Amino acid sequence: MQQNSLGGDGPLVSTLALGGASLGGVYQDVSQGEADEVVAAALQAGVNLIDVAPYYGLTRAETALGVALRGAARNDYVLMTKVGRYGDRDWDFSRDATLRSLDASLARLGVDHIDVLQCHDIEHGDRRQLLDEALPTLRTLKSEGVIGRIGVTGYDLSLLEDVAVEQQVDTVMAYCTYTLQDRRLAETARRLNAAGISVFNASPLGMGLLTAKGPPDWHPAHPAVRQAAAEAAKACAALGADLSVVALQFAFQTAARIGVASTVVGMSKASNLTRNIEAMTAPLDPAILAAVEAALASVRDIGWDVLPGDGGKAGR
Ligand SMILES: NC(=O)c1ccc[n+]([C@@H]2O[C@H](COP(=O)([O-])OP(=O)(O)OC[C@H]3O[C@@H](n4cnc5c(N)ncnc54)[C@H](OP(=O)(O)O)[C@@H]3O)[C@@H](O)[C@H]2O)c1
């Protein structure tokens, strides 16, 4: 498994990261046995970067991950979690909430430090609180060694870039913005890299949009985007391919070019992990890519900030 160093001098992280939202049952129910199996398989395969958040399954993902990591040597994985988001529409970037949240995460995860602590979905919540309380608190925690690095996450690329550069954070995690359908992160990532900030590309499957099964009901994409993605899945199937594999081949195999340190994929099944590791190196067939791009051409870069859908949650 290829690795990148966070910030040049930081920990070495695998270019595929295990995304923990799935472990919170966000897509379907997941048993502890499945969580144990996928985490063990990831570590065994050299996938050492794991991302989670208190929000995923309203603490269920962190609890399941903590159990699955019991017995693993702490040096064998690089752990990222988040503060600030606690429900579908519940943000709190105050100092007290930040400290309480970190303590609760440490307890659930069974660790004494977090490698990257991120402010979750910063386009929501109180901006002043984020800048005046959460981020200064994270800086203090970093100086005390309780956390290794500070990150921000979200969907609004322009805000992520502004805050990350101005506040000199270490990492940015953007989601659903570097996929077969939406490539807007590419430009932002180059600029963030130039400012010394490591970039994570989360949700290369567009939170299930770019899979044969299609997105969950709560997905925020516009119906036109869902329709085009369904056409892309059909085009793939007609050529004997699977849209999720093509989407991951694209994201993994172009990540280094745009300056992505790691691609964060949600996986609750060890079988998906195995397929996804294969997609990192299996050559992407240009004819299949062309067919998928044709199906998605009319909705390229059309996120729900551009054309809102009617599906559920305000960001994830
Ligand atoms: N604001 C933020 O900070 C933010 C937002 C979004 C995401 N993230 C992070 O990024 C991670 C990835 O995002 P995500 O999990 O929401 O979306 P995603 O990675 O785009 O998609 C995950 C979904 O795809 C399925 N899947 C994975 N590999 C597959 C394959 N080979 N074939 C078919 N289906 C496959 C998973 O199924 P199974 O679970 O059944 O394996 C899951 O349902 C999250 O888990 C989280 O850690 C952060």
The ligand as an SDF file (V2000), in Angstrom:
LIG
                    3D

 48 52  0  0  0  0  0  0  0  0999 V2000
  -17.9410   16.2510    6.2880 N   0  0  0  0  0  0  0  0  0  0  0  0
  -17.0960   15.2660    6.4460 C   0  0  0  0  0  0  0  0  0  0  0  0
  -16.1950   15.3510    7.2480 O   0  0  0  0  0  0  0  0  0  0  0  0
  -17.2780   14.0140    5.6500 C   0  0  0  0  0  0  0  0  0  0  0  0
  -18.3470   13.8970    4.7610 C   0  0  0  0  0  0  0  0  0  0  0  0
  -18.4860   12.7130    4.0430 C   0  0  0  0  0  0  0  0  0  0  0  0
  -17.5850   11.6770    4.2390 C   0  0  0  0  0  0  0  0  0  0  0  0
  -16.5780   11.7980    5.1520 N   0  0  0  0  0  0  0  0  0  0  0  0
  -15.6340   10.6780    5.4040 C   0  0  0  0  0  0  0  0  0  0  0  0
  -15.3880   10.0120    4.1900 O   0  0  0  0  0  0  0  0  0  0  0  0
  -15.8330    8.6600    4.2650 C   0  0  0  0  0  0  0  0  0  0  0  0
  -16.3580    8.2230    2.9260 C   0  0  0  0  0  0  0  0  0  0  0  0
  -17.6330    8.7880    2.6730 O   0  0  0  0  0  0  0  0  0  0  0  0
  -18.9540    7.9190    2.6820 P   0  0  0  0  0  0  0  0  0  0  0  0
  -18.7040    6.6640    3.4150 O   0  0  0  0  0  0  0  0  0  0  0  0
  -20.0460    8.7630    3.1680 O   0  0  0  0  0  0  0  0  0  0  0  0
  -19.2340    7.7100    1.1350 O   0  0  0  0  0  0  0  0  0  0  0  0
  -18.5030    6.8690   -0.0200 P   0  0  0  0  0  0  0  0  0  0  0  0
  -17.1710    6.4100    0.4160 O   0  0  0  0  0  0  0  0  0  0  0  0
  -18.5920    7.6880   -1.2430 O   0  0  0  0  0  0  0  0  0  0  0  0
  -19.5000    5.6270   -0.1820 O   0  0  0  0  0  0  0  0  0  0  0  0
  -19.6740    4.6910    0.8440 C   0  0  0  0  0  0  0  0  0  0  0  0
  -20.7120    3.6900    0.3930 C   0  0  0  0  0  0  0  0  0  0  0  0
  -20.1960    2.9790   -0.7360 O   0  0  0  0  0  0  0  0  0  0  0  0
  -20.2370    1.5810   -0.4880 C   0  0  0  0  0  0  0  0  0  0  0  0
  -19.0890    0.9580   -1.1190 N   0  0  0  0  0  0  0  0  0  0  0  0
  -17.7730    1.0120   -0.7800 C   0  0  0  0  0  0  0  0  0  0  0  0
  -17.0390    0.3040   -1.6420 N   0  0  0  0  0  0  0  0  0  0  0  0
  -17.8940   -0.2350   -2.5470 C   0  0  0  0  0  0  0  0  0  0  0  0
  -17.7410   -1.0750   -3.6680 C   0  0  0  0  0  0  0  0  0  0  0  0
  -16.5420   -1.5320   -4.0730 N   0  0  0  0  0  0  0  0  0  0  0  0
  -18.8570   -1.4310   -4.3630 N   0  0  0  0  0  0  0  0  0  0  0  0
  -20.0890   -0.9860   -4.0010 C   0  0  0  0  0  0  0  0  0  0  0  0
  -20.2910   -0.1810   -2.9370 N   0  0  0  0  0  0  0  0  0  0  0  0
  -19.2020    0.1830   -2.2190 C   0  0  0  0  0  0  0  0  0  0  0  0
  -20.2160    1.4230    1.0170 C   0  0  0  0  0  0  0  0  0  0  0  0
  -20.8150    0.1900    1.3280 O   0  0  0  0  0  0  0  0  0  0  0  0
  -20.4850   -0.7110    2.6190 P   0  0  0  0  0  0  0  0  0  0  0  0
  -20.5510    0.1730    3.8230 O   0  0  0  0  0  0  0  0  0  0  0  0
  -21.5630   -1.7290    2.5550 O   0  0  0  0  0  0  0  0  0  0  0  0
  -19.1140   -1.3280    2.4780 O   0  0  0  0  0  0  0  0  0  0  0  0
  -21.0360    2.6360    1.4420 C   0  0  0  0  0  0  0  0  0  0  0  0
  -22.4130    2.3300    1.3330 O   0  0  0  0  0  0  0  0  0  0  0  0
  -16.8560    8.6560    5.3980 C   0  0  0  0  0  0  0  0  0  0  0  0
  -17.0170    7.3500    5.9070 O   0  0  0  0  0  0  0  0  0  0  0  0
  -16.2120    9.6180    6.3470 C   0  0  0  0  0  0  0  0  0  0  0  0
  -15.1640    8.9850    7.0470 O   0  0  0  0  0  0  0  0  0  0  0  0
  -16.4010   12.9600    5.8310 C   0  0  0  0  0  0  0  0  0  0  0  0
  1  2  1  0
  2  3  2  0
  2  4  1  0
  4  5  1  0
  4 48  2  0
  5  6  2  0
  6  7  1  0
  7  8  2  0
  8  9  1  0
  8 48  1  0
  9 10  1  0
  9 46  1  0
 10 11  1  0
 11 12  1  0
 11 44  1  0
 12 13  1  0
 13 14  1  0
 14 15  2  0
 14 16  1  0
 14 17  1  0
 17 18  1  0
 18 19  2  0
 18 20  1  0
 18 21  1  0
 21 22  1  0
 22 23  1  0
 23 24  1  0
 23 42  1  0
 24 25  1  0
 25 26  1  0
 25 36  1  0
 26 27  1  0
 26 35  1  0
 27 28  2  0
 28 29  1  0
 29 30  1  0
 29 35  2  0
 30 31  1  0
 30 32  2  0
 32 33  1  0
 33 34  2  0
 34 35  1  0
 36 37  1  0
 36 42  1  0
 37 38  1  0
 38 39  2  0
 38 40  1  0
 38 41  1  0
 42 43  1  0
 44 45  1  0
 44 46  1  0
 46 47  1  0
M  CHG  2   8   1  16  -1
M  END
$$$$
